[in-house]
C-alpha cells in the first residue's frame, strides 16, 4: 500500500511539474523576475519604423510665349500629382530667371514698370513672372491664391494635395512689347513637398 501511495504521489508531483511547465512557455531571457507573492516584470518593446516615400509627379519643363503684337502671354497649366499614400503640402521655394536663353531677364515686381511703355533695351531686360494655384483644380480647401512673383525671395506654401489627386498651377507675367526679333529666356522653378 505504501508503495502504491508513493507511486500515486510521484505521479501527482510529475503531473503538476509538467502542467506548470506546459502552462508557462520557456523563453531565453536576459532578466529573471523572482520573489514571493506578486512579482512584477518589465519588458521594453522596441519598434522600427521606416520613413514614407514622398512621390510627386510634375513636368520637367514648361514653355511660355509672349506675343507683343497681340499683347498676350500664354503658358500651359503646370500639373502636380501626389502619388504619396498620404496628403502632401506643396510649396514654391523659388522662381528665378536663369541663364541659357538668348535673353536673361531680370525679375522685377509687376508694379515696378510701365510695361507697355518699355523701350527695346528694357523690354529685353525686365519681366515680372509669377505662379499661383489654379482655382478648383484639385487643391484641398485653404489653398493659397496668392501669386508668387519671381522677384520674391520668400517661399509660398501653395496648398495640400490628397493622395492620387492632381492640382494645377498657372503662370502669369507682365512684360514689355518692344522686341526686335525672336528670343528665348529661361526661369527655374523649385518646389518643396512635405507630408501634411
C-alpha positions in Angstrom: 0.0 0.0 0.0 2.9 2.4 0.9 4.5 1.6 -2.4 1.3 2.3 -4.3 0.8 5.6 -2.4 4.4 6.6 -3.3 3.7 5.9 -7.0 0.5 8.0 -6.9 2.2 10.9 -5.1 5.2 10.7 -7.6 2.7 10.8 -10.4 0.8 13.8 -9.0 4.1 15.7 -8.5 5.3 14.8 -12.0 1.9 15.8 -13.4 2.0 19.1 -11.5 5.5 19.9 -12.7 4.6 19.0 -16.3 1.4 21.0 -16.0 3.1 24.1 -14.7 5.9 23.9 -17.3 3.3 23.4 -20.1 1.3 26.4 -19.0 4.3 28.8 -18.9 6.3 28.7 -22.2 10.0 28.8 -21.7 12.0 31.6 -23.4 15.6 32.5 -23.2 15.6 35.7 -21.2 18.1 38.3 -20.1 16.2 39.1 -16.9 14.7 36.8 -14.3 11.9 38.2 -12.0 11.8 36.4 -8.7 10.1 36.9 -5.3 7.1 35.7 -3.3 3.5 36.7 -3.6 3.1 39.0 -6.5 6.1 39.6 -8.8 6.3 42.4 -11.4 8.4 42.2 -14.5 9.1 44.9 -17.2 9.8 44.2 -20.8 11.0 47.0 -23.2 9.5 46.7 -26.6 11.5 48.4 -29.4 9.8 49.4 -32.7 11.4 50.0 -36.0 9.5 52.5 -38.4 10.6 53.2 -41.9 10.0 56.7 -43.5 7.2 57.1 -46.0 8.5 57.8 -49.5 7.1 61.1 -50.9 6.3 60.7 -54.6 5.0 63.7 -56.7 4.8 64.0 -60.5 5.3 67.3 -62.3 6.6 68.4 -65.7 10.4 68.7 -66.3 9.9 71.8 -68.3 7.2 74.2 -69.3 7.2 76.7 -72.2 5.5 80.2 -72.3 5.1 82.5 -75.2 4.9 86.3 -75.4 3.3 87.8 -78.4 4.0 91.6 -78.5 1.6 92.2 -81.4 -1.3 90.5 -79.7 -0.1 91.7 -76.3 -0.6 88.1 -74.9 1.3 85.8 -72.6 0.4 82.1 -72.9 1.5 79.1 -70.9 0.1 75.7 -70.1 -1.0 74.8 -66.6 1.6 73.1 -64.5 0.0 69.8 -63.2 1.3 68.5 -59.9 0.1 64.9 -58.9 0.5 63.5 -55.5 1.4 59.8 -55.7 2.2 59.5 -52.0 0.0 57.4 -49.7 -1.0 60.5 -47.6 -1.6 64.2 -48.3 1.4 66.4 -49.1 2.0 70.1 -48.8 3.3 71.8 -52.0 5.5 74.9 -51.6 7.0 77.1 -54.3 10.5 77.5 -52.9 11.7 79.8 -55.6 11.1 81.0 -59.2 14.1 82.8 -60.7 15.4 83.9 -64.0 18.1 81.6 -65.3 20.8 81.7 -67.9 20.7 79.5 -71.0 18.4 81.5 -73.3 19.2 84.2 -75.8 17.9 86.7 -73.1 18.5 86.5 -69.3 15.7 88.6 -67.8 15.9 90.5 -64.5 12.8 89.7 -62.4 11.0 92.7 -61.0 7.7 93.4 -59.2 4.8 93.9 -61.6 4.2 97.4 -60.3 7.9 98.4 -60.9 7.5 99.3 -64.6 5.1 100.9 -67.0 5.2 97.7 -69.1 3.6 98.9 -72.4 5.9 101.9 -72.5 9.2 100.0 -72.1 11.8 100.6 -74.8 13.8 97.9 -76.7 16.6 97.6 -74.1 14.2 97.4 -71.1 11.8 95.0 -72.8 14.7 92.6 -73.3 15.8 93.1 -69.7 12.8 93.1 -67.4 9.9 90.7 -66.7 7.5 90.1 -63.9 6.8 86.4 -63.9 4.5 84.8 -61.4 2.9 81.5 -60.4 -0.2 80.7 -58.5 -2.6 77.8 -57.7 -5.3 77.4 -60.3 -8.8 77.6 -58.7 -10.9 74.4 -58.5 -8.1 72.2 -59.8 -7.7 69.6 -57.0 -6.1 71.5 -54.2 -7.7 71.0 -50.8 -9.7 73.9 -49.3 -7.5 76.6 -47.9 -5.0 76.7 -50.8 -3.3 80.0 -51.5 -4.5 82.1 -54.4 -1.6 84.5 -53.9 0.8 84.9 -56.9 4.4 84.1 -56.1 6.4 86.6 -58.2 9.9 85.6 -59.3 11.3 88.7 -57.7 10.2 87.4 -54.2 12.8 85.5 -52.2 10.3 84.1 -49.7 8.8 80.6 -50.3 5.0 80.4 -50.9 3.0 77.5 -49.5 0.5 76.8 -52.3 -1.6 74.1 -50.6 -2.3 70.5 -49.9 -3.0 67.6 -52.3 -4.6 64.4 -51.2 -3.2 61.0 -52.4 -3.7 60.3 -56.2 -5.0 63.9 -56.8 -3.6 66.5 -59.2 -3.6 70.2 -58.7 -2.7 72.8 -61.3 -0.6 76.0 -61.1 -0.8 78.8 -63.6 1.9 81.2 -64.9 1.3 84.9 -65.3 3.5 87.8 -66.5 3.9 91.4 -67.1 6.4 92.3 -69.9 7.4 94.9 -72.4 6.4 94.9 -76.1 9.5 96.2 -77.8 11.2 93.1 -79.2 13.2 93.3 -82.4 13.5 89.6 -83.0 12.7 86.1 -81.7 14.3 85.4 -78.3 14.3 82.7 -75.7 14.5 83.0 -71.9 14.7 80.6 -69.0 13.4 80.6 -65.4 14.0 77.9 -62.8 11.0 76.8 -60.6 11.8 74.9 -57.4 9.2 73.0 -55.5 9.3 71.6 -52.0 6.9 68.8 -51.0 6.4 67.6 -47.4 3.9 65.4 -45.6 0.8 67.2 -44.4 
